[in-house]
Amino acid sequence: MQTLNLNGYALPILGLGTWKSAPGEVYTAVKEAIKIGYRHIDCAAIYGNEKEVGNAIKTCIEEGTVTRDELWVTSKLWNNMHGENNVAPAIQKTLSDLQLEYLDLYLIHWPVAQKKLFVGASKAQHFLSLEEQPIANTWKGMEKAVELGLTKTIGVSNFSVKKLKELIANSSIKPVLNQVELHPYFQQDELVDYCHTNNIHVMAYSPLGSSDRPEGLKAEDEPVLLEDKSIAALASKINASVAQTIIAWDIHRGISVIPKSVNPARLKQNFEAVEIKLSDTDMANIKKVNKDRRYVDGKFWVVPDGPYTIENLWDE
Ligand SMILES: NC(=O)c1ccc[n+]([C@@H]2O[C@H](COP(=O)([O-])OP(=O)(O)OC[C@H]3O[C@@H](n4cnc5c(N)ncnc54)[C@H](OP(=O)(O)O)[C@@H]3O)[C@@H](O)[C@H]2O)c1
């Protein structure tokens, strides 16, 4: 499989998402994925399933399906553990849950800070503004995690160009990657151009439109990406599914992609998308379906009198 070079480490361009994969099913899904050939698992402390993911990885290593060196494991720092001295304990907890000695990539999950006591945040007093808890301080903790050998590389998630520029100006180790929502309805050309020009890789989350998000995170009128007629026509022309066509489109843009599935047939189907070739015309046709439409819009960080607004979150 094609890989991306992250400071000398090879990230497989396709990985497995694990958000919403319930503890009872994620063990089987991760085991099945590794058996199929997936070598990148995208995790996060807040997904509440890292222990089960860790059990699956351990079983695969013990059974000889894969070695730790052959796997790429990503995880993310949750909002209530921002701050220089909180990062090492947070990553150590993740490593203990995953039963691993190191991560390959650790990301700041959101440019949003919460007080340590509040894992969930729904009121203004649960949050800290980025003036009170600057990203630059949290990043110092991320850099220490590399020095301590807890992770090979560090990056961010949900960062705008403005926030990336501020971070780069205040860092000794540059972020290697920005994981953001990205799919044909939200193509993110400007952000991708900035990242690629500045040697920052991009990883596409919710690449298939995240249709299994909780109802509370959905808008009433939202378009369903996997039902897009233009992509469906192209998919049938190339004898692929819509999901496969979208995954191939990411890969053709040099963007790593982490579709989530707990279904063995869909895990296999998504994995086989790495073989699909798209022509320049196919790519141009997918470009036309863009709607600049986020599914994970960040409105859940906006509370009355709180420090976060949609404008200061996305800098748009
Ligand atoms: N950094 C962040 O803030 C952030 C935010 C969101 C997501 N993420 C990461 O990105 C990963 C992927 O995003 P996501 O989970 O939001 O959504 P997604 O991968 O866009 O979509 C997942 C949904 O698509 C279905 N699906 C998977 N393969 C399919 C196929 N071939 N055909 C039809 N349906 C298919 C899945 O169902 P089945 O499971 O039943 O197959 C599930 O309902 C997450 O799991 C997480 O690891 C990160």
The ligand as a Tripos MOL2 file, in Angstrom:
@<TRIPOS>MOLECULE
LIG
   48    52     1     0     0
SMALL
NO_CHARGES

@<TRIPOS>ATOM
      1 N1        -10.4320   14.1490   14.6110 N.am      1 LIG1
      2 C1        -11.7360   14.2460   14.7220 C.2       1 LIG1
      3 O1        -12.2940   15.2010   15.3050 O.2       1 LIG1
      4 C2        -12.5930   13.1840   14.1100 C.ar      1 LIG1
      5 C3        -13.9600   13.4260   13.8940 C.ar      1 LIG1
      6 C4        -14.7150   12.4300   13.2630 C.ar      1 LIG1
      7 C5        -14.1230   11.2350   12.8810 C.ar      1 LIG1
      8 N2        -12.7920   11.0020   13.1390 N.ar      1 LIG1
      9 C6        -12.1440    9.7160   12.7450 C.3       1 LIG1
     10 O2        -12.5000    9.4210   11.3960 O.3       1 LIG1
     11 C7        -13.1070    8.1430   11.3400 C.3       1 LIG1
     12 C8        -14.1060    8.0430   10.1940 C.3       1 LIG1
     13 O3        -15.1200    9.0090   10.3180 O.3       1 LIG1
     14 P1        -16.6150    8.6720   10.8230 P.3       1 LIG1
     15 O4        -16.5920    7.4800   11.7080 O.co2     1 LIG1
     16 O5        -17.1520    9.9470   11.3490 O.co2     1 LIG1
     17 O6        -17.4410    8.3630    9.5240 O.3       1 LIG1
     18 P2        -17.2490    7.6850    8.0750 P.3       1 LIG1
     19 O7        -16.0590    6.8110    8.0570 O.co2     1 LIG1
     20 O8        -17.3750    8.7740    7.0890 O.co2     1 LIG1
     21 O9        -18.5890    6.8420    7.9780 O.3       1 LIG1
     22 C9        -18.8570    5.7460    8.8090 C.3       1 LIG1
     23 C10       -20.2040    5.1820    8.3860 C.3       1 LIG1
     24 O10       -20.1240    4.6900    7.0510 O.3       1 LIG1
     25 C11       -20.5050    3.3010    7.0290 C.3       1 LIG1
     26 N3        -19.6810    2.6490    6.0030 N.ar      1 LIG1
     27 C12       -18.3860    2.2800    6.0810 C.ar      1 LIG1
     28 N4        -17.9600    1.7340    4.9250 N.ar      1 LIG1
     29 C13       -19.0200    1.7510    4.0880 C.ar      1 LIG1
     30 C14       -19.2180    1.3200    2.7430 C.ar      1 LIG1
     31 N5        -18.2320    0.7670    2.0400 N.pl3     1 LIG1
     32 N6        -20.4600    1.4890    2.2010 N.ar      1 LIG1
     33 C15       -21.4680    2.0490    2.9160 C.ar      1 LIG1
     34 N7        -21.3430    2.4830    4.1900 N.ar      1 LIG1
     35 C16       -20.1290    2.3330    4.7720 C.ar      1 LIG1
     36 C17       -20.2660    2.8040    8.4310 C.3       1 LIG1
     37 O11       -21.1300    1.7250    8.7500 O.3       1 LIG1
     38 P3        -20.5690    0.2700    9.2260 P.3       1 LIG1
     39 O12       -19.6450    0.4790   10.3820 O.co2     1 LIG1
     40 O13       -21.8290   -0.4400    9.6270 O.co2     1 LIG1
     41 O14       -19.9060   -0.3240    8.0340 O.co2     1 LIG1
     42 C18       -20.6600    4.0410    9.2540 C.3       1 LIG1
     43 O15       -22.0630    4.1190    9.3810 O.3       1 LIG1
     44 C19       -13.7400    8.0090   12.7300 C.3       1 LIG1
     45 O16       -14.1890    6.7030   13.0110 O.3       1 LIG1
     46 C20       -12.6200    8.5160   13.5860 C.3       1 LIG1
     47 O17       -11.6100    7.5380   13.7220 O.3       1 LIG1
     48 C21       -12.0250   11.9720   13.7240 C.ar      1 LIG1
@<TRIPOS>BOND
     1     1     2 1
     2     2     3 2
     3     2     4 1
     4     4     5 ar
     5     4    48 ar
     6     5     6 ar
     7     6     7 ar
     8     7     8 ar
     9     8     9 1
    10     8    48 ar
    11     9    10 1
    12     9    46 1
    13    10    11 1
    14    11    12 1
    15    11    44 1
    16    12    13 1
    17    13    14 1
    18    14    15 2
    19    14    16 1
    20    14    17 1
    21    17    18 1
    22    18    19 2
    23    18    20 1
    24    18    21 1
    25    21    22 1
    26    22    23 1
    27    23    24 1
    28    23    42 1
    29    24    25 1
    30    25    26 1
    31    25    36 1
    32    26    27 ar
    33    26    35 ar
    34    27    28 ar
    35    28    29 ar
    36    29    30 ar
    37    29    35 ar
    38    30    31 1
    39    30    32 ar
    40    32    33 ar
    41    33    34 ar
    42    34    35 ar
    43    36    37 1
    44    36    42 1
    45    37    38 1
    46    38    39 2
    47    38    40 1
    48    38    41 1
    49    42    43 1
    50    44    45 1
    51    44    46 1
    52    46    47 1
@<TRIPOS>SUBSTRUCTURE
     1 LIG1         1 GROUP 0 **** ****
